[in-house]
Amino acid sequence: MPKSLKDLVADAKTRVREIGAAEAAEEMKRTPATLVVDVREPGEWADGHIPGAILVPRGMLEAKADLDYPGREPRLGDRNQAVILHCATGGRSALGADVLRQMGFTNVKSMAGGFTAWKEKGLPVEK
């Protein structure tokens, strides 16, 4: 039977650790080296993003995290660093966290509720 997006996200969430927005903010404060990766699209990013996050759209994540890809994102080079992925509501980030896990990242998390939850908690946003 074919899988829906909802099925794919639910499946990914069985393999990745999800944390809430408040927990993500606390982790970022406690461990400033935590890399926050926004996997939304550039238009979404322009409307507001988490201070200190980097933009790596979901469609480019595998390439940008591939150590052999010439256009890779250098900040995704350390497979042991703490990484928190987020999107708008948590689906794309769960899929992305699962991919990074498969690529050898050992400390990757997905932010449940995404940027929507971040804003609802009144956490800092920059444009």
HELIX and SHEET records of a PDB file:
HELIX    1   1 LEU A    5  LYS A   13  1                                   9    
HELIX    2   2 ALA A   21  ARG A   30  1                                  10    
HELIX    3   3 PRO A   42  ALA A   46  1                                   5    
HELIX    4   4 ARG A   58  MET A   60  5                                   3    
HELIX    5   5 LEU A   61  ALA A   65  1                                   5    
HELIX    6   6 PRO A   74  LEU A   76  5                                   3    
HELIX    7   7 GLY A   91  GLN A  102  1                                  12    
HELIX    8   8 GLY A  114  GLU A  120  1                                   7    
SHEET    1   A 5 ARG A  17  ILE A  19  0                                        
SHEET    2   A 5 VAL A 108  MET A 111  1                                        
SHEET    3   A 5 VAL A  83  HIS A  86  1                                        
SHEET    4   A 5 LEU A  35  ASP A  38  1                                        
SHEET    5   A 5 ILE A  54  LEU A  55  1                                        
END                                                                             
